[in-house]
Amino acid sequence: MKAAFFTANGPAKTVLQVLDVARPEPGPGQVRVRVALSAINPGDMWMRTNSSPEDFGPVGERHGRIPHQDGTGVIDAVGAGVDTGRIGERVWIWMAGSGTPWGTAAQWTVVPSEQAVRLPEGTSDELGASLGIPAMTAHWCLHADGSPKGRTVLVAAGAGAVGHYAIELGKIAGARIVTTVSGPEKAALARAAGADLVVNYRDADAARQILDATGPVDRIIEVALTDNLELDLAVAAAGATIVTYAAQPVDPTLPVFRLMWPNLVLRFALFLTEPRDALLHAATEITSALERNLLSPLPVHSFGLEDVAAAHEAVENGITGKVVLDLR
């Protein structure tokens, strides 16, 4: 089969190749998926530049790693202990390649059966591939400290992948959603996702706009804590929780007393180490939302497998929307 492949860390055009590798066979508890779309996340850039020797492994007769964790496809084989009735099922995939070198940037991949989740009829491959890390991270950030129902939630970067699903899943859960963006194009995307208030964080009075419209916020879902901490502190209610799910090159300097005085909670969230039961619950909730047509994709930018390096560079350059490899 054809697969994107890398054997060492480095820039996309230097290390990413497209090679012939042996098609995998599903082991016990696994399914094999004929991949339709392989989605690319910022975390895939991190893996390409920071993988440890343990992250590379045997892929057929080769040794290396197939990138990407999210995607969609059709189950075409199952391992021992998996219902053969799953063969032919369209699925969305999450956390492929976690603990193995078999990512989704290939014609086939293998994952534990529960990580290939049935796609409801009518759900597009593009929407299914957009879920995975972004939607499940958003769900964890929203629910890790209890239901957000009736709460005011500030979502930083509402036109980003996690931000988009934090808006949609937050509205489903009954939260009031405020979001920040950097310009009119992204503001339109955030409004389309259902945000109740959209504010340009570059405005000098961004905090005042939020406080005047909603009052202090109960939860903050943060992608750039270093850059946004002052805004977060300005709008956080007493006892609010700030959940940060991404790291920046420079760590923030924490003003401890300003965090202590209003009894704020600072939570760090990482999809890869999220409790397993929370991941499975999120997958169920996300699929339920799909069944009710309550989720939507961001604009999708499609690349062929041979253009995997260019696709990575598009993500690194901050393209708005979702980048996928089309393997159909």
C-alpha atoms as a printed R data frame, in Angstrom:
    type eleno elety resid chain resno       x       y      z
1   ATOM     1    CA   MET     A     1   0.000   0.000  0.000
2   ATOM     2    CA   LYS     A     2   1.028   3.644 -0.337
3   ATOM     3    CA   ALA     A     3   1.783   5.530  2.864
4   ATOM     4    CA   ALA     A     4   3.369   8.737  4.060
5   ATOM     5    CA   PHE     A     5   6.391   7.777  6.111
6   ATOM     6    CA   PHE     A     6   9.205   9.280  8.137
7   ATOM     7    CA   THR     A     7  12.186   7.742  9.905
8   ATOM     8    CA   ALA     A     8  13.668  10.804 11.615
9   ATOM     9    CA   ASN     A     9  12.600  14.180 12.943
10  ATOM    10    CA   GLY     A    10  12.803  17.281 10.798
11  ATOM    11    CA   PRO     A    11  11.146  19.667  8.330
12  ATOM    12    CA   ALA     A    12   8.266  18.270  6.291
13  ATOM    13    CA   LYS     A    13  10.009  18.385  2.916
14  ATOM    14    CA   THR     A    14  13.150  16.843  4.395
15  ATOM    15    CA   VAL     A    15  11.737  13.854  6.261
16  ATOM    16    CA   LEU     A    16   8.309  12.993  4.813
17  ATOM    17    CA   GLN     A    17   8.287  10.411  2.036
18  ATOM    18    CA   VAL     A    18   5.585   8.430  0.245
19  ATOM    19    CA   LEU     A    19   6.546   4.767  0.090
20  ATOM    20    CA   ASP     A    20   5.162   1.312 -0.530
21  ATOM    21    CA   VAL     A    21   4.708  -0.494  2.785
22  ATOM    22    CA   ALA     A    22   3.028  -3.754  3.697
23  ATOM    23    CA   ARG     A    23  -0.704  -3.522  4.334
24  ATOM    24    CA   PRO     A    24  -1.381  -4.132  8.039
25  ATOM    25    CA   GLU     A    25  -3.474  -6.976  9.413
26  ATOM    26    CA   PRO     A    26  -5.725  -6.310 12.418
27  ATOM    27    CA   GLY     A    27  -4.679  -7.894 15.688
28  ATOM    28    CA   PRO     A    28  -7.007  -8.987 18.501
29  ATOM    29    CA   GLY     A    29  -9.509  -6.257 19.286
30  ATOM    30    CA   GLN     A    30  -8.507  -4.234 16.233
31  ATOM    31    CA   VAL     A    31 -10.141  -3.247 12.971
32  ATOM    32    CA   ARG     A    32  -8.485  -2.437  9.676
33  ATOM    33    CA   VAL     A    33  -9.780   0.663  7.911
34  ATOM    34    CA   ARG     A    34  -9.457   1.524  4.238
35  ATOM    35    CA   VAL     A    35  -8.721   5.214  4.730
36  ATOM    36    CA   ALA     A    36 -10.724   7.816  2.811
37  ATOM    37    CA   LEU     A    37  -9.408  11.023  4.388
38  ATOM    38    CA   SER     A    38  -6.472  11.531  6.752
39  ATOM    39    CA   ALA     A    39  -6.751  14.740  8.779
40  ATOM    40    CA   ILE     A    40  -3.774  16.803  9.909
41  ATOM    41    CA   ASN     A    41  -3.551  18.541 13.291
42  ATOM    42    CA   PRO     A    42  -0.894  20.818 14.812
43  ATOM    43    CA   GLY     A    43   0.077  17.916 17.067
44  ATOM    44    CA   ASP     A    44   1.203  16.027 13.975
45  ATOM    45    CA   MET     A    45   3.782  18.769 13.382
46  ATOM    46    CA   TRP     A    46   5.019  18.252 16.922
47  ATOM    47    CA   MET     A    47   5.311  14.499 16.386
48  ATOM    48    CA   ARG     A    48   7.210  15.032 13.138
49  ATOM    49    CA   THR     A    49   9.780  17.213 14.887
50  ATOM    50    CA   ASN     A    50   9.887  15.723 18.400
51  ATOM    51    CA   SER     A    51   9.352  11.962 18.113
52  ATOM    52    CA   SER     A    52  11.491   9.821 20.395
53  ATOM    53    CA   PRO     A    53  13.102   6.550 19.238
54  ATOM    54    CA   GLU     A    54  10.228   4.685 20.910
55  ATOM    55    CA   ASP     A    55   7.745   6.404 18.583
56  ATOM    56    CA   PHE     A    56   9.228   4.652 15.545
57  ATOM    57    CA   GLY     A    57   8.631   0.965 14.973
58  ATOM    58    CA   PRO     A    58   8.229  -1.837 12.455
59  ATOM    59    CA   VAL     A    59   5.880  -1.071  9.577
60  ATOM    60    CA   GLY     A    60   5.981  -4.243  7.534
61  ATOM    61    CA   GLU     A    61   9.626  -4.659  6.545
62  ATOM    62    CA   ARG     A    62  10.392  -0.998  7.163
63  ATOM    63    CA   HIS     A    63  11.118   0.859 10.391
64  ATOM    64    CA   GLY     A    64   9.645   4.308 10.929
65  ATOM    65    CA   ARG     A    65   6.285   5.951 11.408
66  ATOM    66    CA   ILE     A    66   3.127   6.757  9.422
67  ATOM    67    CA   PRO     A    67   1.820  10.166 10.587
68  ATOM    68    CA   HIS     A    68  -1.615  11.483 11.622
69  ATOM    69    CA   GLN     A    69  -4.173  10.353 14.184
70  ATOM    70    CA   ASP     A    70  -7.549  11.325 12.715
71  ATOM    71    CA   GLY     A    71  -9.441  10.275  9.611
72  ATOM    72    CA   THR     A    72 -12.375   8.488  8.049
73  ATOM    73    CA   GLY     A    73 -12.776   5.296  6.074
74  ATOM    74    CA   VAL     A    74 -14.454   1.915  5.832
75  ATOM    75    CA   ILE     A    75 -13.673  -1.141  7.962
76  ATOM    76    CA   ASP     A    76 -12.602  -3.987  5.671
77  ATOM    77    CA   ALA     A    77 -11.207  -6.519  8.178
78  ATOM    78    CA   VAL     A    78 -11.465  -7.242 11.898
79  ATOM    79    CA   GLY     A    79  -9.266  -9.009 14.402
80  ATOM    80    CA   ALA     A    80 -10.143 -11.685 16.908
81  ATOM    81    CA   GLY     A    81 -12.867 -10.646 19.320
82  ATOM    82    CA   VAL     A    82 -14.401  -8.015 17.036
83  ATOM    83    CA   ASP     A    83 -17.867  -8.508 15.551
84  ATOM    84    CA   THR     A    84 -17.507  -9.346 11.854
85  ATOM    85    CA   GLY     A    85 -20.675  -7.326 11.312
86  ATOM    86    CA   ARG     A    86 -18.485  -4.232 11.512
87  ATOM    87    CA   ILE     A    87 -16.975  -5.033  8.101
88  ATOM    88    CA   GLY     A    88 -18.265  -2.464  5.625
89  ATOM    89    CA   GLU     A    89 -19.006   0.142  8.312
90  ATOM    90    CA   ARG     A    90 -18.061   3.774  7.622
91  ATOM    91    CA   VAL     A    91 -16.152   5.165 10.590
92  ATOM    92    CA   TRP     A    92 -14.375   8.185 11.992
93  ATOM    93    CA   ILE     A    93 -11.009   7.414 13.572
94  ATOM    94    CA   TRP     A    94  -9.391   8.900 16.655
95  ATOM    95    CA   MET     A    95  -5.919   8.425 18.170
96  ATOM    96    CA   ALA     A    96  -4.532   6.183 15.437
97  ATOM    97    CA   GLY     A    97  -0.805   5.762 15.891
98  ATOM    98    CA   SER     A    98  -0.927   6.212 19.662
99  ATOM    99    CA   GLY     A    99   1.588   3.695 20.936
100 ATOM   100    CA   THR     A   100   2.044   2.278 17.420
101 ATOM   101    CA   PRO     A   101   3.590   3.597 14.174
102 ATOM   102    CA   TRP     A   102   0.348   3.075 12.200
103 ATOM   103    CA   GLY     A   103  -1.172   6.511 11.570
104 ATOM   104    CA   THR     A   104  -3.911   7.388  9.086
105 ATOM   105    CA   ALA     A   105  -1.725   8.837  6.296
106 ATOM   106    CA   ALA     A   106  -1.884   5.576  4.373
107 ATOM   107    CA   GLN     A   107  -4.318   3.605  2.269
108 ATOM   108    CA   TRP     A   108  -5.015   1.356  5.281
109 ATOM   109    CA   THR     A   109  -4.543   1.654  9.012
110 ATOM   110    CA   VAL     A   110  -5.322  -0.495 12.055
111 ATOM   111    CA   VAL     A   111  -6.782   0.782 15.328
112 ATOM   112    CA   PRO     A   112  -8.539  -0.647 18.381
113 ATOM   113    CA   SER     A   113 -12.169  -1.275 17.459
114 ATOM   114    CA   GLU     A   114 -13.495   1.401 19.834
115 ATOM   115    CA   GLN     A   115 -11.313   4.032 18.124
116 ATOM   116    CA   ALA     A   116 -13.130   3.501 14.820
117 ATOM   117    CA   VAL     A   117 -16.553   4.984 15.533
118 ATOM   118    CA   ARG     A   118 -19.574   4.493 13.295
119 ATOM   119    CA   LEU     A   119 -20.354   7.473 11.088
120 ATOM   120    CA   PRO     A   120 -24.085   8.200 10.971
121 ATOM   121    CA   GLU     A   121 -25.717   7.982  7.562
122 ATOM   122    CA   GLY     A   122 -25.380  11.268  5.724
123 ATOM   123    CA   THR     A   123 -22.271  12.431  7.606
124 ATOM   124    CA   SER     A   124 -19.577  13.408  5.118
125 ATOM   125    CA   ASP     A   125 -16.039  12.070  5.161
126 ATOM   126    CA   GLU     A   126 -14.881  15.671  5.531
127 ATOM   127    CA   LEU     A   127 -16.849  16.205  8.731
128 ATOM   128    CA   GLY     A   128 -15.889  12.824 10.148
129 ATOM   129    CA   ALA     A   129 -12.202  13.420  9.501
130 ATOM   130    CA   SER     A   130 -12.388  16.828 11.191
131 ATOM   131    CA   LEU     A   131 -13.418  15.359 14.569
132 ATOM   132    CA   GLY     A   132 -10.871  13.245 16.448
133 ATOM   133    CA   ILE     A   133  -8.385  15.377 18.350
134 ATOM   134    CA   PRO     A   134 -10.188  18.741 17.927
135 ATOM   135    CA   ALA     A   135 -13.698  17.662 18.921
136 ATOM   136    CA   MET     A   136 -12.573  15.329 21.698
137 ATOM   137    CA   THR     A   137 -10.226  17.959 23.125
138 ATOM   138    CA   ALA     A   138 -13.066  20.477 23.038
139 ATOM   139    CA   HIS     A   139 -15.394  18.046 24.826
140 ATOM   140    CA   TRP     A   140 -12.845  17.400 27.585
141 ATOM   141    CA   CYS     A   141 -12.163  21.113 28.070
142 ATOM   142    CA   LEU     A   142 -15.898  21.789 28.338
143 ATOM   143    CA   HIS     A   143 -16.785  18.903 30.662
144 ATOM   144    CA   ALA     A   144 -13.673  18.104 32.752
145 ATOM   145    CA   ASP     A   145 -14.988  20.246 35.606
146 ATOM   146    CA   GLY     A   146 -18.647  19.330 35.279
147 ATOM   147    CA   SER     A   147 -21.406  20.256 32.880
148 ATOM   148    CA   PRO     A   148 -21.137  23.729 31.313
149 ATOM   149    CA   LYS     A   149 -24.935  24.025 31.178
150 ATOM   150    CA   GLY     A   150 -25.994  27.513 32.190
151 ATOM   151    CA   ARG     A   151 -22.384  28.717 32.330
152 ATOM   152    CA   THR     A   152 -20.702  31.443 30.314
153 ATOM   153    CA   VAL     A   153 -17.706  29.977 28.489
154 ATOM   154    CA   LEU     A   154 -15.008  31.990 26.725
155 ATOM   155    CA   VAL     A   155 -13.465  30.074 23.823
156 ATOM   156    CA   ALA     A   156 -10.179  31.508 22.577
157 ATOM   157    CA   ALA     A   157  -9.622  31.222 18.812
158 ATOM   158    CA   GLY     A   158 -13.176  30.300 17.889
159 ATOM   159    CA   ALA     A   159 -12.264  29.753 14.232
160 ATOM   160    CA   GLY     A   160  -9.620  27.166 15.089
161 ATOM   161    CA   ALA     A   161 -10.359  23.453 15.004
162 ATOM   162    CA   VAL     A   162 -10.710  22.983 18.768
163 ATOM   163    CA   GLY     A   163 -12.406  26.352 19.150
164 ATOM   164    CA   HIS     A   164 -14.961  25.519 16.452
165 ATOM   165    CA   TYR     A   165 -16.067  22.338 18.210
166 ATOM   166    CA   ALA     A   166 -15.906  23.975 21.633
167 ATOM   167    CA   ILE     A   167 -18.502  26.443 20.343
168 ATOM   168    CA   GLU     A   168 -20.745  23.763 18.828
169 ATOM   169    CA   LEU     A   169 -20.435  21.254 21.676
170 ATOM   170    CA   GLY     A   170 -20.764  24.020 24.249
171 ATOM   171    CA   LYS     A   171 -24.029  25.198 22.713
172 ATOM   172    CA   ILE     A   172 -25.299  21.607 22.626
173 ATOM   173    CA   ALA     A   173 -24.511  21.352 26.352
174 ATOM   174    CA   GLY     A   174 -26.445  24.522 27.154
175 ATOM   175    CA   ALA     A   175 -23.595  26.989 27.664
176 ATOM   176    CA   ARG     A   176 -23.479  30.628 26.654
177 ATOM   177    CA   ILE     A   177 -20.477  30.948 24.341
178 ATOM   178    CA   VAL     A   178 -18.219  33.961 23.966
179 ATOM   179    CA   THR     A   179 -15.306  33.631 21.566
180 ATOM   180    CA   THR     A   180 -12.308  35.646 20.426
181 ATOM   181    CA   VAL     A   181 -10.947  35.825 16.874
182 ATOM   182    CA   SER     A   182  -8.452  37.944 14.928
183 ATOM   183    CA   GLY     A   183 -10.516  39.281 12.031
184 ATOM   184    CA   PRO     A   184 -13.775  39.348 10.068
185 ATOM   185    CA   GLU     A   185 -13.306  36.069  8.150
186 ATOM   186    CA   LYS     A   186 -12.763  34.159 11.372
187 ATOM   187    CA   ALA     A   187 -15.567  36.062 13.082
188 ATOM   188    CA   ALA     A   188 -17.964  34.839 10.392
189 ATOM   189    CA   LEU     A   189 -16.879  31.231 10.985
190 ATOM   190    CA   ALA     A   190 -17.367  31.582 14.747
191 ATOM   191    CA   ARG     A   191 -20.834  33.071 14.311
192 ATOM   192    CA   ALA     A   192 -21.784  30.300 11.906
193 ATOM   193    CA   ALA     A   193 -20.739  27.774 14.568
194 ATOM   194    CA   GLY     A   194 -23.222  29.380 16.963
195 ATOM   195    CA   ALA     A   195 -21.202  31.700 19.212
196 ATOM   196    CA   ASP     A   196 -23.378  34.119 21.175
197 ATOM   197    CA   LEU     A   197 -20.721  36.842 21.177
198 ATOM   198    CA   VAL     A   198 -17.660  37.227 18.939
199 ATOM   199    CA   VAL     A   199 -14.918  39.693 19.902
200 ATOM   200    CA   ASN     A   200 -11.703  40.619 18.113
201 ATOM   201    CA   TYR     A   201  -9.032  40.035 20.744
202 ATOM   202    CA   ARG     A   202  -6.878  42.718 19.102
203 ATOM   203    CA   ASP     A   203  -9.386  45.400 20.101
204 ATOM   204    CA   ALA     A   204  -8.054  47.507 22.964
205 ATOM   205    CA   ASP     A   205 -11.409  47.198 24.730
206 ATOM   206    CA   ALA     A   206 -11.886  43.441 24.140
207 ATOM   207    CA   ALA     A   207 -12.273  42.737 27.863
208 ATOM   208    CA   ARG     A   208 -14.802  45.548 28.265
209 ATOM   209    CA   GLN     A   209 -16.830  44.258 25.300
210 ATOM   210    CA   ILE     A   210 -17.072  40.842 26.950
211 ATOM   211    CA   LEU     A   211 -17.906  42.135 30.423
212 ATOM   212    CA   ASP     A   212 -20.530  44.558 29.128
213 ATOM   213    CA   ALA     A   213 -22.243  41.844 27.075
214 ATOM   214    CA   THR     A   214 -22.082  38.848 29.412
215 ATOM   215    CA   GLY     A   215 -20.499  39.790 32.711
216 ATOM   216    CA   PRO     A   216 -17.567  37.725 34.023
217 ATOM   217    CA   VAL     A   217 -17.096  34.289 32.445
218 ATOM   218    CA   ASP     A   218 -17.161  30.980 34.299
219 ATOM   219    CA   ARG     A   219 -14.824  28.939 32.099
220 ATOM   220    CA   ILE     A   220 -12.135  29.779 29.603
221 ATOM   221    CA   ILE     A   221 -10.918  27.341 26.948
222 ATOM   222    CA   GLU     A   222  -7.473  28.605 26.074
223 ATOM   223    CA   VAL     A   223  -5.092  27.841 23.194
224 ATOM   224    CA   ALA     A   224  -2.489  30.552 23.878
225 ATOM   225    CA   LEU     A   225  -2.129  31.114 27.612
226 ATOM   226    CA   THR     A   226   1.038  33.207 27.311
227 ATOM   227    CA   ASP     A   227  -0.562  35.626 24.866
228 ATOM   228    CA   ASN     A   228  -4.039  35.740 26.375
229 ATOM   229    CA   LEU     A   229  -3.515  35.520 30.131
230 ATOM   230    CA   GLU     A   230  -4.142  39.227 30.732
231 ATOM   231    CA   LEU     A   231  -7.459  39.091 28.868
232 ATOM   232    CA   ASP     A   232  -8.405  35.901 30.693
233 ATOM   233    CA   LEU     A   233  -7.710  37.465 34.081
234 ATOM   234    CA   ALA     A   234  -9.670  40.575 33.137
235 ATOM   235    CA   VAL     A   235 -12.872  38.668 32.351
236 ATOM   236    CA   ALA     A   236 -12.725  35.624 34.663
237 ATOM   237    CA   ALA     A   237 -15.404  35.332 37.342
238 ATOM   238    CA   ALA     A   238 -14.478  34.433 40.897
239 ATOM   239    CA   GLY     A   239 -13.839  30.687 40.987
240 ATOM   240    CA   ALA     A   240 -13.567  30.439 37.197
241 ATOM   241    CA   THR     A   241 -11.569  27.697 35.502
242 ATOM   242    CA   ILE     A   242  -9.040  28.366 32.747
243 ATOM   243    CA   VAL     A   243  -8.401  25.214 30.708
244 ATOM   244    CA   THR     A   244  -5.344  25.391 28.452
245 ATOM   245    CA   TYR     A   245  -4.841  22.678 25.843
246 ATOM   246    CA   ALA     A   246  -1.794  23.914 23.921
247 ATOM   247    CA   ALA     A   247   1.733  25.098 24.674
248 ATOM   248    CA   GLN     A   248   3.512  28.092 23.189
249 ATOM   249    CA   PRO     A   249   7.266  28.481 22.589
250 ATOM   250    CA   VAL     A   250   7.489  30.751 25.645
251 ATOM   251    CA   ASP     A   251   5.730  29.648 28.834
252 ATOM   252    CA   PRO     A   252   3.628  32.236 30.676
253 ATOM   253    CA   THR     A   253   4.761  33.960 33.833
254 ATOM   254    CA   LEU     A   254   1.954  33.311 36.284
255 ATOM   255    CA   PRO     A   255   0.842  36.236 38.465
256 ATOM   256    CA   VAL     A   256   0.145  33.982 41.411
257 ATOM   257    CA   PHE     A   257  -1.609  36.468 43.677
258 ATOM   258    CA   ARG     A   258  -3.920  37.638 40.873
259 ATOM   259    CA   LEU     A   259  -4.884  34.009 40.313
260 ATOM   260    CA   MET     A   260  -5.254  33.308 44.030
261 ATOM   261    CA   TRP     A   261  -7.384  36.316 44.964
262 ATOM   262    CA   PRO     A   262 -10.445  35.276 42.881
263 ATOM   263    CA   ASN     A   263  -9.775  31.561 43.566
264 ATOM   264    CA   LEU     A   264  -9.193  30.753 39.903
265 ATOM   265    CA   VAL     A   265  -8.458  27.209 38.759
266 ATOM   266    CA   LEU     A   266  -5.834  26.599 36.071
267 ATOM   267    CA   ARG     A   267  -6.278  23.233 34.369
268 ATOM   268    CA   PHE     A   268  -4.006  21.695 31.742
269 ATOM   269    CA   ALA     A   269  -5.579  19.345 29.197
270 ATOM   270    CA   LEU     A   270  -3.900  16.931 26.781
271 ATOM   271    CA   PHE     A   271  -5.899  14.618 24.537
272 ATOM   272    CA   LEU     A   272  -3.244  11.886 24.504
273 ATOM   273    CA   THR     A   273  -3.288  11.455 28.289
274 ATOM   274    CA   GLU     A   274  -6.969  12.183 28.904
275 ATOM   275    CA   PRO     A   275  -8.687   9.472 30.987
276 ATOM   276    CA   ARG     A   276  -9.859   6.609 28.783
277 ATOM   277    CA   ASP     A   277 -13.421   6.701 30.050
278 ATOM   278    CA   ALA     A   278 -13.621  10.412 29.212
279 ATOM   279    CA   LEU     A   279 -12.397   9.725 25.675
280 ATOM   280    CA   LEU     A   280 -14.974   7.006 25.122
281 ATOM   281    CA   HIS     A   281 -17.728   9.193 26.565
282 ATOM   282    CA   ALA     A   282 -16.687  12.036 24.266
283 ATOM   283    CA   ALA     A   283 -16.785   9.738 21.224
284 ATOM   284    CA   THR     A   284 -20.331   8.697 22.144
285 ATOM   285    CA   GLU     A   285 -21.482  12.282 22.690
286 ATOM   286    CA   ILE     A   286 -19.890  13.483 19.446
287 ATOM   287    CA   THR     A   287 -21.534  10.700 17.452
288 ATOM   288    CA   SER     A   288 -24.877  11.558 19.044
289 ATOM   289    CA   ALA     A   289 -24.407  15.158 17.914
290 ATOM   290    CA   LEU     A   290 -23.638  13.923 14.388
291 ATOM   291    CA   GLU     A   291 -26.859  11.908 14.373
292 ATOM   292    CA   ARG     A   292 -28.772  15.100 15.159
293 ATOM   293    CA   ASN     A   293 -26.896  17.114 12.496
294 ATOM   294    CA   LEU     A   294 -25.551  19.480 15.147
295 ATOM   295    CA   LEU     A   295 -21.894  19.523 14.070
296 ATOM   296    CA   SER     A   296 -20.263  21.059 11.017
297 ATOM   297    CA   PRO     A   297 -16.801  21.079  9.453
298 ATOM   298    CA   LEU     A   298 -14.566  24.086  9.051
299 ATOM   299    CA   PRO     A   299 -13.528  24.846  5.447
300 ATOM   300    CA   VAL     A   300 -11.630  21.789  4.177
301 ATOM   301    CA   HIS     A   301  -8.371  22.012  2.210
302 ATOM   302    CA   SER     A   302  -7.633  18.752  0.404
303 ATOM   303    CA   PHE     A   303  -4.217  17.468 -0.693
304 ATOM   304    CA   GLY     A   304  -3.181  14.232 -2.350
305 ATOM   305    CA   LEU     A   305  -0.987  11.757 -0.492
306 ATOM   306    CA   GLU     A   306   1.989  12.694 -2.677
307 ATOM   307    CA   ASP     A   307   1.633  16.284 -1.432
308 ATOM   308    CA   VAL     A   308   1.828  15.402  2.263
309 ATOM   309    CA   ALA     A   309   4.791  17.736  2.862
310 ATOM   310    CA   ALA     A   310   2.916  20.679  1.339
311 ATOM   311    CA   ALA     A   311  -0.102  19.795  3.473
312 ATOM   312    CA   HIS     A   312   2.031  19.903  6.626
313 ATOM   313    CA   GLU     A   313   3.449  23.258  5.584
314 ATOM   314    CA   ALA     A   314  -0.067  24.622  5.062
315 ATOM   315    CA   VAL     A   315  -0.904  23.746  8.676
316 ATOM   316    CA   GLU     A   316   2.372  25.225  9.908
317 ATOM   317    CA   ASN     A   317   1.639  28.446  8.022
318 ATOM   318    CA   GLY     A   318  -1.666  28.860  9.863
319 ATOM   319    CA   ILE     A   319  -4.198  28.125  7.140
320 ATOM   320    CA   THR     A   320  -7.779  28.694  8.313
321 ATOM   321    CA   GLY     A   321  -9.775  25.474  8.175
322 ATOM   322    CA   LYS     A   322  -9.009  21.760  8.105
323 ATOM   323    CA   VAL     A   323  -6.244  20.191  6.025
324 ATOM   324    CA   VAL     A   324  -6.783  16.597  4.883
325 ATOM   325    CA   LEU     A   325  -5.106  14.055  2.640
326 ATOM   326    CA   ASP     A   326  -7.566  12.490  0.196
327 ATOM   327    CA   LEU     A   327  -6.867   8.770 -0.264
328 ATOM   328    CA   ARG     A   328 -10.150   7.855 -1.957
